[in-house]
Amino acid sequence: MSSTGFETAATSTFAAPGAIAEPIGAAEPVAGDERPSVAEMRLPVWFFGFEGVLAGAFDLLRAAPSAWPALVVLAAVNIGVSLTVLRRRLKLAKLLWRGKGTRNVAFGLIGLRLGSHLVLGLLGTAVDSALGHVLFALVMSTVTVALLAYVQRTALGALVAAGKATA
């Protein structure tokens, strides 16, 4: 027996006497229709720690060249965690990477790194010591985490404003 859709319409609009009739489809929300909350979409703080360490990787390798295996393992763990634990949040990550703000942050960080090393080299105070590279890595990590947190906050605010997420 095939359904024509009339039965659904009839049972939704022609309710029992005295019952309040509801429009078709308003009785139960569809699971795909639910909007995620900001708390569900927000990336955890420790994820930004991964990104911060990877942002400082260049200077960490300059300070301790033998640390490259640890950075490779950290990058692999970052990818693994992103694809498993953060699977539900990949939608936000994709939106962030497609967003103009995130690309501006990435290009800004590259410009900051190259520009600061260039300026320091022109001033004759290039970063040569291990301590200098570690400090530079800390600065780059801190700036990266702060900018990514800002981009996430503005992206989530835009999703709430567009009605694609709930506050």
N, C-alpha and C positions, 0 to 999 in steps of 0.2 A: 504494500500500500504506500503510495507516494504522498508526500506532504506538499500542499500547494501554497502554504503560508496563510491561507484563509483561516485555518483552525487556530493559529496563533493570534491572528487579529481578532477573531471572534471571541476567544477566551479572554483576551486582554481588554477589549472594549465593552463586551457584554457580560459584565460581572453579575454576581448574585444581587438581588434587590437589596437596596440599602448600603451596598458596598461602594467604596470610592473607587472609581475607575481610574487607572493609571495609563499613561500613554505607552505605546508599544516600546519595549526595550528599556523602560525606566524602572522596571521591577528589580532587576538585579544587574549590578555593574559587571561588565565583561572584564575578565582578568587582564587582558591586554590594554584595556582602557584606563587602568589605574596609573596615576602619575606617581613617579618615585618622589620621595621626600629628599630634601637637601642633605639630611643626615645620612641617608642611604647612598647618595652619590658622592659625597665628600671623600676625597682620598685621605688615607690615614697619614699621620705625621711621620711615621717611620719611612713611608714611601719617599717623602721629600728628603729624608736623610740619605737614602740610596742615591737619589738624583744629585744631591749636594756633593757626595763623595765622588761621583763620576764626573761632576763639573770641575772638581779640583784635581782630577786624575793626572793631567799634564804636569802640573807642578809637583804632585806627589811622586811621580816617576822621576822627575828631575832631582828631587831630594833623596829618593831611595830607589834607584833603578831596579833593584832586586824585588820590588813590590809588585811587579807586573802580574805574576800569577794570582796574587790575592785580588787584584783589580779585575782580572778576567773572571775569576770565580764570583766576585761580587756582581759583575755585569750579568753573568749567567743566572745567578740567584734572582736578580732584579727582573729579568725576563721571565723566569719560571714563576715567580710570585705574581707578576702582572697577569700571566695567563691562567693562573689557578685561583689564588686567594682573591685577587681583585677582578675576577672575571665579570662580576656584576657591574663593576665600575668602568669597564672598558669603553662603554658608550660615552661616558664623560671624558675619558682620555682621548677618544677619537674626536669628540667635539672640541676639546682643547687644542689638539694638534692641528685641526682644520681652521681654528680661529686665528684671526689676524694678530691678536694680542700675544699669543704664544709664539708665533713666528717672529714677531718683533722682539720678544724677550730672547729668543734663541740668537737672532742676529745681533742684538744688543750685547749679549754676553760674549759672543765671538769678537765683536768690535772692542769691547772693554778689555778683553784679554790681549788682543793684538795691539790695540792702541796704547794700553798701559805699558806693555813691554817695549814698544817702540819709543814712547816718551821717556821711559826710564833709561833706555839705551842711549838716546840722544843727549840726555842730561849727564851721562857718564856714570849713572848709578844703577846699572843693570843688575838684576837679581842673579847672583852667582852662588850664594851659599845655600846649604841645605835648609838652614833655619829660614832664610828669606823665601825659599820656595814653599816651605810648609806654611809660613804666614800668608803667602800669596794664595795658596790652596784654600786656606781657611776663609780668606776674604771672598774668593770666588764661590766657595760653597755657600757661605752666608748670603751673598747677593742672589745666588740661584734659588735657594730655598725661599727667600723673601719674595722674589719676583714670581715664582711659581705659585706661592700661596695667594698672592694678589690676583694673579690671572684666574686661579680657581675660584676665588671669592666673586670676582666680577662675572665670570662665566655662569656660576650658579645663580647669581642675582639676575642675570639676563634670562636664564631658563625659567625662573620663577615669574619674572615679568611677562614672559611670552606664554605662560600657562602650561609649560612642559614639565614643571616640577612644582612640588608644594613646599612651602616654607616650614 
